[in-house]
Amino acid sequence: MIDHVPEAKDREWWARCRLEHICITPYLTYDLLRIAILAAIFATFMPLPFMLAMMVSGGCIAMCQVHVDRRYRNQTHSNRENLALVRRVVLARTLHLAVLNAIALFNAPADLLIVLVPIAVMLMWIEAVALLAIPRAAVLSAAINGLAILIPMSLAGTATAAGAAMVAVASFFTIHWAVFHLHYMFATRRLRTRKLTEANDTIQLLLNQYDQDGSDWLFECSEKGRILRPSPRFCEAAGQTAETLEGMQLLDLFYDSPERDELRLMGGQDQSFQRLVVPVIIDRKKRWWSISARKVTSSDGERRYWRGFVADVTRARAAEEKVTYMAHYDVLTDLPNRALFNSSVSRAFARRKDNGLVAILAIDLDHFKQINDSFGHAGGDRALRQAGERIEALARPGMLVARIGGDEFAVLIEGPASREQVIAFADTVVEAMNDPVEIEGQKAQLGACVGVAFAPADGTSGDEVMQAADLALYQAKANGRRAAVLFDKSMQERFQERRKLEVDLRSALVRGELQLHYQPLVDTQTTQVVGYEALLRWNHPVRGSVSPDEFVPIAEETGQIVSIGAWVLREALAEASRWPDHLTVSVNLSPVQTRGGCRPLHHHRPGARGQQCVGPQVGAGDYRNRTDAGEPGNDRAFAQDPRARRADRARRFWDRLFLAQLSARLPVRQDQDRPPLRGRHGGAGR
């Protein structure tokens, strides 16, 4: 460590440390004595002009030192600026001494060298050791003074001079080694002293905080657990006087609890303990204390006792409990959330015996989206709370009700309940949900579907039974909602089959498997063909021809109907552009294309290549709409809500406006009386 380089924030402090060390040396007195001693010796053989020059230059060096001392005392400049000035003065003093020594040694008689060389070496050592706080300057000073001895002694050519030169070289390397180690010890001592000072200040600050803030307090107890010398903070926190606490058992402050038993166990051992949280009642309010303590021995070595500190962690404990609650419970309904429900299911299956019954009910609310759209999120939240309260009110001991999703609830049933009781409970939930909920003074229809699955009949693990309940719930929705459905194995097979069909449908359009067939439309009065209806067909490479009744509902539920419907419109219009002018084309459109955030119908405008040439008597569109595809009963929900009716009328207006615009180019025949070619599901281009 030839020179310690501190961090930027510590540079001013390090400069002050070095200045303090340098200014300890009385340089002014040293300069005056040095000049006086050298003048007395040099006067015997040096001329008067040299002596005068030495005295004047020495006086200048002394004046510079006076200026340095004044600036250091007055603190008119920063420590780093003062240190830079010290380096310049040191260089001037070193050059002054080196020049004097070199001239004097070169001109000195041979018999005086034995006196002058030791004096020069001594001055070189004094300069270097005094400057160990700035080691680079110290080494430079030693090198210059060493050269001032080495050069004239080398020119002298005598044996005595050669020995003096060797002494100068050896002194330089010795000084370099000494300065290195002395500076290392100086820097290390300063740094350690500062760290110890900061640590002591921190400890003192913490102790002051204990006394001032009252958040923590110290305590002492005998080996038998009796309180000794209670502090004012301890008395204030415990709500009792010092006389009452003195000699009282520490355990008597706490009521019976597992934490109190653990504190008793810790007190009977010699090992220290930290942050043991124990509940305590203070002024009829429950609080939490964190206790840390260790056994110490008195100064006389005759007795041992406990010493530690206590922190009131009531707020932290409350915050921790709140975080734990939010991680396991739904904030809106105060019901367990999915995480707690899943862990409860896992524990239930771990406890289940061979013949034990575990049932899971998956519950989904009907028409919740319409309620949320009509009354806003606040109204939807009220509906969810009322639904959760109804289900929880029906639950019996041994049942866990949880909200696991947006409008999805689940019930875990374990214990002595039979299959018949579980099924009856599911039917009761459906009936309870049939009653309308009250939101903002209005009644809104809700309803629910329930899927029921049992273990071990429907699965041996929680995930399997939960999946079975979801499949039963899906079947309840497909059956018309507002019903409870039990899981059976055929549901799993249908689900897997439907899943495969959904995957194949995603690439059917790209692979060119979808085709349009055209069915003639005949005027019943003239028996003439007046147009054609576009029918969508899927030629599956493995399954063959797939009925629209199978794949259109899947396309509507997965959102693929939007891209498929757009393709049907483009293909039908392109085909119609090649027909005679008196023929029209009819296309069935799915409501999904105009609802639920999908691309509006009026965005599908004819305009690509052949579609531009469709004449005024060529095209026709057939637009059939329902309130919600595949979900019967939503008409009643819309009829009870004026805001929903207004939103629906606005959407219908824009769709009909598009049809009117399209009619100007492709006349639209509103064929409302002709029944669709498939069941109750709507579809695109069928």
N, C-alpha and C positions, 0 to 999 in steps of 0.2 A: 504494500500500500504506500507507494511513493507520494501519493496525494489523494485524499478522500474527496470524491465528487458527490455532493449531496443532490437530492431531488430539487426541482425548481422552487418548490414552496419552502425549502429549508436553507436556501443559499444565504439569505440575509442573516439567519441565526448562526450559520457556520462561519460567516465573515466576522460576526461579533465575537464568537468564541476565540477565533485566531487573534483578533485585535486585543482581546483581554489578556491573552497569554503574552503577546509581544510587548504590550504596554507595561507589563509587570517589570520588565528590565529597565533600569534607569539609564536610558541611552544618553541623555544629556550629560549626566555625571561621567558616564563611561567615555564619551567623546572628549571631555575636558581632561580627564586623567590620561587618556591615551596620547593626546597631543602633548601634555606636559612631560610624560615619561619619554616619548620619542624625541622631544626637543632637547631634553637633558642629555640624551645619549648622542643624538646627531650633532649637537653643538661642538663636540670634541673634534669632529673631522669634516663637517659639511660647511660650505660658505654661508655668509649671512643672507644673501638673496634667497637661497633655498629655504633657510629657516623662516624668513618672512613669508614666503609663498606658502609654506606649510602651515603657519599660524593663521594666515588669512583664509585659506581654503578650509582649514579645520573649523574656523569660526562660522563660515558659511554653512557647513554641514550641521553645526550645532544650532544655528538659526532655523534650518529646515526641520530639525527635530522638535524645536519649540513650537513651530507651526503645526506639526503633526499632533503633538500633545494637546494643543489648544483645540483643534478640530475634534479630537476624540472626546475631550471633556465636555465641550459645548454641544455636541451632537447636531451640528449644523448640516452635516452631510450624512448620507447613508453609510452603513458599515462597509459595503462593498466599495464605495468610492474612497473611503478612508484607507481601506486595505490596499487599493491600487496605488494611492499616494505613498503608503509605507514601502511598497515594493520599489518605487522609484528612488526614495530616499536611501533604502538599503543598497541599491545599485550604485548610487553616488558615493555612499560611505565606503563601499567595497573598492570601487575604483580609486578613491582617494587614498585608502590605506595601501592598496596594491602598488600604486605609483610611488608612494613614499618608500615602501619597503624595497621595491626593485632598485630605485636610485641609490638608497642608502646602502643596500647590500653590495651593489656593484662598486661603490666608492669606498666602502669600509675597509680598514686595515685588516690583515689576516688574523691578528690576535683578537679582534673584536667580533669576528664571526661566531665564535663559540658562545657569545652573549646575545648577538642580534638574531641569529637563527632560532633559538628557543623562544625568544620574545615574539618573533613573527609567527611561528607555529602556534604559540599560545593564543595570539590575537585571532588567528584563523579559526581555532577551535571555539573561542568565545563567540565570534560572529555566527558560526554555523549552529551551535547549540542554542543560542538565543533566538534563532530563526526557525526552529524545528516546526513551528506551527505553519510556516510556508516553506515546505521542504524543497521545492524547486529552486526558490531563491536561496535557500541555505546551501544546496549543492553547488549552485552557480557561484556563490560567494566563496566557497571553499576552493573551487576550481581556479577562480581568478587569483585568489591569494596564494594558492599553491604554485601557479605559474609565475607569480611575482617573486617567489623564492627560487623556483627551479631554473628560470632563465639566467639570472645573474650568476647563480652558482655553477651552471654549466659553462658559462663563459670564463669563469675564474681559472679553471684548469688545475686546481690543487686538490689534494686528497681530502682536505677538510671540506672544501666546497662540494666535492662529489658526495661525501657523506651527508652533507646538508641537503643536497638535491634528493637523495634517496629518502631522507626523513620527510621531505615535503611530499613526495609521491605517496609514501606509505600513509602519511597523515590524511591525504585526500581520500584514499580508499577507505580508511578507517572512519573518517567523518561521514562518508556516504553511507556506510553500513550502520553507523550509530544514528544518523538522522532518519534512516528508513525505519528502524525499530522504535526510536523515540516518538516519531510522528504516528506510527501505528498505535502505540500505547496511548498517546494523547487523544487521537481520534476515537479509539475504542472507549476510553474512559468518559469522554464527553458524550458519546452516543448512549452508553449505558446509563449514565447519570440522567440524561434527558428522558429515556424510557422509564426509568424508575420514578422520576418526578411526575411524568404523565400518569403512570399507574397509580401513584399515591394520590394525585389530584382526582383521578377518576373514582378511586375508592372513597375519598373524602366527599366527593360530590354525591355518590350514591348514599352514603351515610346521612348526608344533609337532606337528601330527598326523602329518606325514610322519616326523618324528623319533621320536615316541612309539609310534605304531601300527605303523609299518613297512609300511603298505599300498602306499604310493608312495615313490619315492626319486628324487633329482635325479642327473643325470650330465652329464659334459662329455666331448667327443671332439674331436680335432683334425680339420682338414679332410680328412685321409686316413683318418679313422675309427678312430684309436687312442684308447683310453680314457685320460682325464686325471683324476688325483686322485679315485679312486673313494671314495665315502662308505661309512661302516660299514654302512648299510642296503643299499647296492648289493652289498657283499661278502657280507653275510648272505644276501641273496636269490639271488645267483649261486652260493653255496656254495664260494667261493674266497677266498683272502687278497688283501689290497690289493696286495702285491708282485706277485702273479700277474696281477692285472687291470691294473696300471699299464703302459701302453704296448701292451696287447693289442688286437688288432683286435676291434671290437664284433661284427662278423659272425661271428667264430670261436665266439661263445657259442651260435649257433643252427645247427641241422642244415639240410641242403639241403631247401628247400621253396619253393613259389611265393611265400609271404610273405617269405622271406629274400631272394629275388631282387628283390622289390618294395622291400625296405629298402635293398638295394644301389643300386637305381635312384634312390631318393629321396636317398641320401647323395651322389650325384654331381651333384645340382642345388643351386641356391642358395635354392630355395623351402622354406618351412617346411611341415611335415606334422603331422597330429594323429591320434591313436588308431589307429596302424597296429598291428594285432594279429599277433604272430609267435609260433610255437610254439618251445619250448625244453625241453631235457631237463635236469632238476636232480635229482640223486640217483636216477637211473634212473626218474624219474617225469616224465610229460609235463605241462608247464605252459604257460600262455599269458600273454605280456607285451604290454601296450598301450603303444606308444612314441609320444611327441609331442616334437618338437624344432624349433629354428630356429637359423639362423646368426647369431652376434653378433660384434661387433668388440671387441677388447681395449681397455682404457682408454688405452693409448699409441697405438692406431690402427695398430699394426704387423702384427697377425695377426688372422685370423678363425678361429672354431671353433664347434662345435655345442654347444648347451646345451638341455637338455630334462628330461623326467621320464618315469619308467617306472611303470606300475601293473600289479600281478599280477591279471589278470582271469580266473583259472582257474575260480573258482566261477561267475562270471557267464557264462562260455563254456559251462560244463557245464549251467547252467540253460537257456541259450538252445538248446543241442543237445537237451535234454530236451523243451522246448516244441516244437521243430521235429519231434522224433520223435513226440510225442503228436498233432501236427497231421497227420501223414502215415501213422501206423501204428496198428493196433488194439492196445490195451494188453493185452487178454486173450490173443490168439493170437500176438502179435508179427508179424502179417502186415500188408502194406500195407492201408490203409483205402480207402474209396470215393474220397476226394479224390485220393490218390496214384494209384489205379488209373485214374481218369478222365484225369488228366494224362498218365499213361503211355500210355493209349490214344491220346490226341491226338498225342503225340510219335511213336508207332508209325505212325499214318496219315500224319503229315508226312514220315516217312522212307520210307514205302512207295513202291516204284517201280511202274511200270505193271503188271508181271507178279508183283509181290510178293504173298505170301499173309499175311493176318492173320486169325486166328480168335479168337473169344471164346466161352468156355464159361460158362454161367450154371448154378450148382449150388444146389439147395435140399435141405435135410435133411428126411427123413421122420420123423414121430413125435416131433419135438423138443419140441412143446408138452406131450405126455404125459410125457416125461422131465423137463421143467422143473416140471410140476405134481407129479410123483411124488417127485422127489428135491430139489426146491427150486432156487433160483437157483444155489447152489453146485454142485449136481450138473449143472445145465444148462451152467454154465461149463466144467466138466471135459469134458463131452461135446463142446462146441465146440472146446476145445483139442485133444482127440484127433482130431476130424474135420479140423481145420486141419493137424495134424501128418501125417495120412495123405495128404492131398492134396499137401502140400509135398514129402513123401518120394517121391511118384510123379513130380513135376515134373522136367523135364530142362532143360538150359541153353537159354535163349531163351524160357522160360515165366515168367510172373509170376502168383503166386497171391495173392489178396486176399480179405479178408472185407469185404463191402460192406453187410451188414445183420445183423439178428438171427441168423438161421440160414441166411443166404445167402452164398455164396462165388462167386468169379469167377476165371477163368484167362484171361490174355492170352497168345496164342501168335503169334510172328512169326519169320520166318527161313526156313530151308530145309525145314521140316517140310511133308509132303504132306497132302492131305485124308484119306487113309487112315490116316496116323499120328495125326492129330488125333482121328479117330473111334475108333481103337483106344485112345487115351488116355482118351477119355470113357467107353468101356466099362470100362476098368480102374478108373476112379474109382468107377463104380457097383458093381463087384464088391468093391472095397475097403471101401465103406461098408456092404455087407451083413453084414460081421462085427460082432457086438455090441460095444458099448463097456462098460468096467467102471467102475462108480460105486459107491463105498462097499461094495466087496466083492460087488456084485451085477452081473449082466449085463443090459444093456438094449439092445433092438433099435433100430437107427438107420435106415440106408438113405438113399438119395439119388436125386434126379432131376436130369438134366443136359440142358440145351438148348444146341445147337451152331449157330453161325452163322459164315459166312466173308465176307471181303471180297476181291474186289469183287462176288462173286456175289449176296450178300444185302444189300449196302449199300456206299456209297462213303464214309461218314463213321463215326466212332466211335459216335455216337448211334444211327444207323440199324442198325448191326450189333449193338449192345447190345440194342436193342429187338427185333430179330429173334431173338436168343438167348433173351430173356425169353419171347417167344411160343412158341418151341420148348420151353422149360421148362414153360410152362403146358400145352402139349399132352401132355408127358410125364406130368404129374400127372393129366390127364384120362384117359390110357391105362391108368392103374392103378399109376403110380409105379414106382420102382426100374428106370428105363430111361433110355437116352440117345436123344434125338430130334433129327434134323436139321431145320433150318428149311426150309420151302418156301412159295411165294407164297400158296398156299391158306390157310395159317394167318393171314396178314395179312387176307385177305378175311373169314374166319370171325370174327376178332377185331373187325373193324369192324362186322360184322353184329351180333355179340353186344353190342357197345358201344351200338349204336342201340337194341337191344331193352331193355337195362338202363335207358337214359334214358327210354324210353317207359313202362316198368313203374313207374317212380317216380311217375308221375302217373296211372296207370291206375285206381287205387283212388279218387282224387279225382274223376276224370271219369266214374266209374260204369261203366267198361268191364268190370269183373269181375262175373261172375254165378255163381250156384249152380244146378246141375241136380241132380235127385234121381233116383237109380236104385233101383227097388224091390228089396227083399230078400225072397225067397220061401222059406218053410219047405218043405224037400224032402219031408217026410212028409205034410204036409197040403195042399201046393201053395197055401197062403194067403199073401198079402202081410203080413208081420209088421213091416215098417219100410222105411226108405229110407236110402240112402247119399248124403251130400252130395258132389257132384262140382264142383270149381272150373273155370270156363272163362273165357277172356279173349277178348273180341270186340274185336280191334284195328281202328281205323277204316280203316287202309290194308291191313294184312296179312290181315284177316279173322280167322278162328278160329285162335288160337295154341295149340299143344299144351302141356299141362302139362309134358311132358318137356323142353320148351324153356325155359319161363320159371320153373318152380319151382326148378331148380338155381341159376339166377341170383339168385332171391329169397333162397335159403338162403345163398349166398356173400356177398351184399351186406347181409344182415340185414333186408331188407324182409319176409322171411317172418314176422317177429314181428307187425308191424301187420296183414299180410294174414291170418295165422292167427287173430288176435283178431277181425277182422271176420267171418271164416268162422264162428267159434263163435257170435258174436252173431246173425248172420243165420240159422244153422241152428236155434238154440234158439228164436228168435222165430218161425220158420216152424213148428217142431214144436209150439209152444204152441197152434196153431190146428188141429191134427190130432186125430182120435179118440184116446181114451186107450190103445187097445191097440197103437198104432203107435209104433215107436221110430225114432230117427235115429242114423246112424253117421257119424262125422267122423274122417278121417285127420289126424294131427298130425305135424309135423316135429320131429325131435330138437333142431333148432336152437332151438326155443322153450323148451327146458329145459336148454340147455347153453351154455357159453361166455359166461356173464355175462348172458344174455338174461333177460327177464322170466319167472319160474317159471310153470309151467303152472297151479298152484293159485291164481294171482292172477287168472286169467280166470274169475271167478265169475258165473253168471247172476244178473241182478238188475235189468236195465233194462227198464222198461215191460212188454211182453208176456212176457218171460222169467220174470216172477214167477209166472205162472199155469201153468207147466208141471207137469202132474200126475205122480203116481208111476209111471205106466206109459207115459210119452210119449217120453222122450229116451233116447239111448244114445250112448256115446262109443267110438270105436275108436282105441286108442293103440298104435301100433307104434313100437318103438324100436330103434336101432342104436347101436353104440359111437361112431361118427362118420360122419355122413352123407357119402356120396360119397368116403370114404377107406378102401378095403378094406385089411385087414391090421392094423387097429388093435386088433382083438380079441386078437391074439397079444401085442401090446404090453401090453394091460391084464392079460392072463392071467399075464404074467411079473412083475407088480408088485403086491404085496399092498396097498400103500397106495392105488393107483389103483382096485383092486377094492372096497376099503372105501368110498372116496368115491363110486364109481358106485352101490354098493348103497344108500348114504344118499340119493342123489338119486332113485333109483328108488322108495325107500320113500315119500318126500314126494309124488312124482307119483302113486303108487298110492293114497296116503291121500286125495289130492284126488279121484281117480276114485271112491273108496269113498264120500266125502262127496257127490259129485255123484250117485252111484247112489241115495242115499236120496231124492233129488228127481227125478233123471233116470236110471233104472237103466242101468248100463253093461254092454253085452254085449261081453265079451272075445272078439272074433272073430279069434283068432290063426291059425286054420287056413285062413281064406279068404285067398288071395293078394291083394296090392295090385293096383290097376288099372293101374299103370305099372311101369317097370323097377325097378332096384335103388335108385333115389333115393326118399327119403321126401318127403312133401309135406303141406301143410295143406289140408284140405277138398277132396280130389280124389276 
